[in-house]
Amino acid sequence: MSEATNPSANAALFDLTGRTAIVTGASRGLGQGFARALANAGADLVITSRDRKRLAPFEGEIRALGRRAVSLELDVRDLSSITRMAAEATAAFGHLDILVNNAGCNVRKPALDVTWDDWNLMLDTNLRGSFFVAQAVARGMVERRYGRIINISSVTSVSGYAGLGPYGASRGGIRQLTMSLADDWGKYGVTVNCLAPGWFHTEQTNALYQDPAWVEYLCERIPLKRPGEAHDLDSAVVFLAAESSRYITGQTLLVDGGISVGAVRALPSFAPVSSPISKNAPIEKEPRK
């Protein structure tokens, strides 16, 4: 029976039993969602945050699923912190198979109000931090000839949004970095892909979602007509972490409800739902010259 027709073989493609994953920025939001999804698929977890104490309740949740879990302190703006985290994670589990490069930050400001420090905070955290975390973890992956690196980017890597200039630049940089690292490390059996969420309601974005008019405006522009929910990313992160994506590298997977298509209403709002253009509607003809 072929892999395509064998249910147990298909299930094995998404089974992370025996694998060890690192998820950075796992004290809240999407980071916790990524870690939870990987644990549910069978992976043991290293979870990180700048404040290790904030990870304690979540570490307990992961252990309750029957997985091993270790919490480590990590400041992605500090190279010594990155180096120490990678060494401690390797010592805890012996090997590291999966990295979800999630730690990041954002400052929303009109471009004319962005300061030098704002720029440095976002680029140092989101872009430089992601590179050096990947570098530190990839050393062991390259030696073992196996690894899955998932860099977390954003729909802002492919679309422009006012007020998100430096953030979009950092996320676009991650998309480009992903392609370069995929070429660098592919020969060692390490895949590097980019997961780019769209507009999700998280703790960091909660203030935006308190404005009903803005939410309506947003949903009108999303083909699926709703913001993302954390569990919408579960299957995507497991897919990129597992054998299911073994021949995929250097790619960006957008999980955004379709907002990146950039669609605008090209038909009158009164057009029937069952047919884009009413059969009885008159056909406009060019005037005869």
C-alpha positions as CSV (number, residue, x, y, z in Angstrom):
1,M,0.0,0.0,0.0
2,S,1.4,3.4,-1.0
3,E,1.9,6.3,1.4
4,A,-0.9,8.1,-0.3
5,T,-3.4,5.4,0.4
6,N,-2.2,4.2,3.8
7,P,-4.0,6.1,6.6
8,S,-1.3,5.2,9.2
9,A,1.4,6.4,6.9
10,N,-0.4,9.7,6.3
11,A,-0.8,10.1,10.1
12,A,2.9,9.5,10.6
13,L,3.6,12.5,8.3
14,F,2.3,14.8,11.0
15,D,3.5,12.9,14.1
16,L,6.2,14.7,16.1
17,T,6.7,12.0,18.7
18,G,10.4,12.0,19.7
19,R,11.1,15.4,18.3
20,T,12.2,18.4,20.4
21,A,11.0,21.9,19.5
22,I,12.0,25.4,20.6
23,V,9.4,28.1,20.5
24,T,10.7,31.6,21.3
25,G,8.4,34.3,22.7
26,A,6.1,31.7,24.2
27,S,4.8,33.6,27.2
28,R,1.6,34.7,25.5
29,G,-0.3,34.9,22.2
30,L,0.6,33.1,19.1
31,G,3.8,31.7,20.6
32,Q,1.8,29.7,23.1
33,G,-0.5,28.6,20.3
34,F,2.5,27.3,18.3
35,A,3.9,25.5,21.3
36,R,0.6,23.9,22.2
37,A,0.0,22.7,18.6
38,L,3.5,21.1,18.5
39,A,3.0,19.4,21.9
40,N,-0.4,18.0,20.8
41,A,1.4,16.5,17.8
42,G,3.9,14.8,20.1
43,A,6.8,17.1,20.4
44,D,8.7,17.9,23.6
45,L,9.1,21.6,24.2
46,V,11.7,24.3,25.0
47,I,9.8,27.5,25.6
48,T,11.5,30.9,26.0
49,S,10.7,34.4,27.2
50,R,12.7,37.3,28.5
51,D,11.0,36.7,31.9
52,R,11.3,33.0,32.6
53,K,8.8,33.2,35.5
54,R,6.0,34.0,33.1
55,L,6.4,30.6,31.5
56,A,5.7,28.5,34.6
57,P,2.0,28.1,34.2
58,F,2.3,27.3,30.5
59,E,5.2,24.8,31.1
60,G,2.8,23.0,33.5
61,E,0.1,22.9,30.8
62,I,2.6,21.3,28.3
63,R,3.7,18.7,30.9
64,A,0.0,17.9,31.6
65,L,-0.2,16.8,27.9
66,G,2.4,14.2,28.7
67,R,5.3,16.0,27.1
68,R,8.6,17.1,28.5
69,A,9.0,20.8,28.8
70,V,11.8,23.2,29.8
71,S,11.5,27.0,30.3
72,L,14.5,29.1,29.4
73,E,15.2,32.8,29.6
74,L,16.0,34.5,26.2
75,D,16.5,38.0,25.1
76,V,16.9,37.9,21.3
77,R,18.6,41.3,21.3
78,D,21.5,39.9,23.4
79,L,23.9,37.5,21.6
80,S,25.2,36.0,24.8
81,S,21.6,35.2,25.9
82,I,21.0,33.5,22.5
83,T,24.1,31.4,22.8
84,R,23.4,30.4,26.4
85,M,19.8,29.4,25.5
86,A,20.9,27.2,22.7
87,A,23.4,25.5,24.8
88,E,21.0,25.0,27.7
89,A,18.3,23.7,25.4
90,T,20.7,21.2,23.8
91,A,21.9,20.0,27.2
92,A,18.3,19.5,28.4
93,F,17.2,17.3,25.5
94,G,20.4,16.2,23.8
95,H,19.2,17.4,20.4
96,L,17.0,20.1,18.8
97,D,14.8,19.2,15.8
98,I,12.5,22.2,15.4
99,L,12.7,25.9,15.9
100,V,9.8,28.3,15.8
101,N,11.4,31.7,15.6
102,N,8.4,33.6,17.0
103,A,9.8,36.3,19.4
104,G,9.0,39.8,18.1
105,C,7.6,43.2,18.9
106,N,5.8,46.0,17.2
107,V,5.4,49.8,17.6
108,R,2.6,51.4,15.6
109,K,3.3,54.9,14.6
110,P,2.9,57.2,11.5
111,A,6.2,57.1,9.6
112,L,7.0,60.8,10.5
113,D,6.8,59.9,14.2
114,V,9.0,56.8,14.2
115,T,12.2,57.4,16.2
116,W,15.7,56.0,15.9
117,D,15.1,53.9,19.0
118,D,11.7,52.6,17.6
119,W,13.4,51.4,14.5
120,N,16.3,49.7,16.3
121,L,13.9,48.0,18.7
122,M,11.8,46.4,16.0
123,L,14.7,45.5,13.6
124,D,17.0,44.2,16.4
125,T,14.2,42.1,17.9
126,N,12.4,40.8,14.8
127,L,15.1,40.5,12.2
128,R,18.5,40.4,13.8
129,G,17.2,38.3,16.7
130,S,15.6,35.8,14.3
131,F,18.8,35.4,12.4
132,F,21.1,34.8,15.3
133,V,18.6,32.4,17.1
134,A,18.4,30.4,13.9
135,Q,22.2,30.4,13.5
136,A,22.7,29.2,17.1
137,V,20.1,26.4,16.8
138,A,21.1,25.4,13.3
139,R,24.6,24.5,14.3
140,G,23.4,21.3,16.0
141,M,20.9,20.6,13.2
142,V,23.6,20.9,10.6
143,E,25.8,18.5,12.5
144,R,22.9,15.9,12.9
145,R,21.8,16.5,9.2
146,Y,18.2,17.2,10.2
147,G,16.2,20.2,11.2
148,R,13.0,22.3,10.7
149,I,13.2,26.0,11.1
150,I,10.0,28.0,11.0
151,N,10.5,31.8,10.9
152,I,7.4,33.7,11.9
153,S,6.7,36.7,9.7
154,S,3.5,38.5,8.8
155,V,1.2,39.5,6.0
156,T,3.0,42.8,6.3
157,S,5.9,41.0,4.5
158,V,3.9,41.1,1.3
159,S,1.5,44.1,1.8
160,G,2.1,47.7,2.8
161,Y,0.2,49.2,5.8
162,A,0.5,52.8,7.0
163,G,1.8,53.0,10.5
164,L,3.7,49.7,10.2
165,G,6.8,50.8,8.2
166,P,9.6,49.4,10.4
167,Y,7.6,46.4,11.4
168,G,6.8,45.5,7.8
169,A,10.5,46.0,6.9
170,S,11.5,43.6,9.6
171,R,8.9,41.0,8.5
172,G,9.8,41.4,4.9
173,G,13.4,40.9,5.9
174,I,12.5,37.6,7.6
175,R,10.8,36.4,4.4
176,Q,14.0,37.1,2.4
177,L,16.2,35.7,5.1
178,T,14.2,32.5,5.0
179,M,15.0,32.0,1.4
180,S,18.7,32.6,1.9
181,L,19.0,30.2,4.9
182,A,17.1,27.6,3.0
183,D,19.8,27.6,0.3
184,D,22.5,27.7,2.9
185,W,21.4,24.8,5.0
186,G,19.3,22.6,2.6
187,K,22.3,20.4,1.8
188,Y,22.5,19.5,5.5
189,G,18.9,18.3,5.6
190,V,17.6,21.4,7.3
191,T,14.5,23.1,5.9
192,V,13.8,26.7,6.5
193,N,10.3,28.1,5.9
194,C,8.3,31.2,6.8
195,L,4.9,31.2,8.4
196,A,3.1,34.5,7.8
197,P,-0.1,35.1,9.8
198,G,-2.6,37.8,8.7
199,W,-4.7,39.9,11.1
200,F,-5.1,37.9,14.4
201,H,-6.8,39.0,17.6
202,T,-4.1,38.6,20.3
203,E,-3.1,40.3,23.5
204,Q,-0.8,42.6,21.6
205,T,-3.5,43.7,19.2
206,N,-6.4,43.7,21.6
207,A,-6.8,47.5,21.6
208,L,-7.5,47.5,17.8
209,Y,-10.3,45.0,18.2
210,Q,-12.1,47.1,20.8
211,D,-13.2,49.4,17.9
212,P,-16.2,47.8,16.2
213,A,-16.0,50.1,13.2
214,W,-12.3,49.1,12.6
215,V,-13.2,45.4,12.9
216,E,-16.0,45.8,10.4
217,Y,-13.6,47.7,8.1
218,L,-11.0,44.9,8.5
219,C,-13.4,42.0,7.9
220,E,-14.7,43.6,4.8
221,R,-11.3,43.3,3.3
222,I,-10.7,39.6,4.3
223,P,-12.3,37.2,1.8
224,L,-13.2,34.8,4.7
225,K,-14.8,37.8,6.5
226,R,-13.3,37.3,10.0
227,P,-9.9,37.9,11.7
228,G,-7.7,34.9,12.4
229,E,-8.0,32.9,15.6
230,A,-5.0,31.2,17.3
231,H,-6.1,27.7,16.4
232,D,-6.2,28.6,12.7
233,L,-2.4,28.4,12.7
234,D,-2.2,24.9,14.4
235,S,-2.1,22.8,11.3
236,A,0.2,25.1,9.5
237,V,2.9,25.1,12.1
238,V,2.7,21.3,12.5
239,F,2.8,20.8,8.7
240,L,6.0,22.9,8.5
241,A,7.6,21.1,11.5
242,A,6.8,17.5,10.4
243,E,7.7,15.1,7.7
244,S,4.7,16.4,5.7
245,S,6.9,19.3,4.5
246,R,10.1,17.4,3.9
247,Y,10.5,18.6,0.3
248,I,9.4,22.2,1.0
249,T,12.0,24.9,1.9
250,G,12.5,28.6,1.4
251,Q,8.8,29.2,1.1
252,T,6.3,31.6,2.8
253,L,3.0,30.2,3.9
254,L,0.4,32.9,4.4
255,V,-2.4,32.1,6.8
256,D,-4.4,35.3,6.5
257,G,-8.0,34.5,5.4
258,G,-7.0,35.8,2.0
259,I,-6.4,39.4,2.8
260,S,-3.1,39.3,0.9
261,V,-4.9,38.9,-2.4
262,G,-5.6,42.6,-2.2
263,A,-9.1,42.2,-3.6
264,V,-11.4,45.2,-4.0
265,R,-15.1,45.1,-4.8
266,A,-15.3,45.0,-8.5
267,L,-19.1,44.5,-8.7
268,P,-22.0,46.6,-7.4
269,S,-23.0,45.7,-3.9
270,F,-26.5,44.9,-5.1
271,A,-25.3,42.0,-7.4
272,P,-27.1,38.7,-6.4
273,V,-25.1,36.3,-4.3
274,S,-26.0,33.4,-6.5
275,S,-24.6,35.1,-9.6
276,P,-21.9,37.7,-9.7
277,I,-23.8,39.5,-12.5
278,S,-27.5,39.3,-12.9
279,K,-28.6,37.5,-16.0
280,N,-31.2,40.2,-16.6
281,A,-28.7,43.0,-16.2
282,P,-28.2,45.0,-19.4
283,I,-24.8,44.5,-21.1
284,E,-23.0,47.8,-21.7
285,K,-21.8,48.2,-25.2
286,E,-19.3,50.6,-26.5
287,P,-20.9,53.5,-28.4
288,R,-20.7,53.2,-32.2
289,K,-18.2,55.6,-33.6
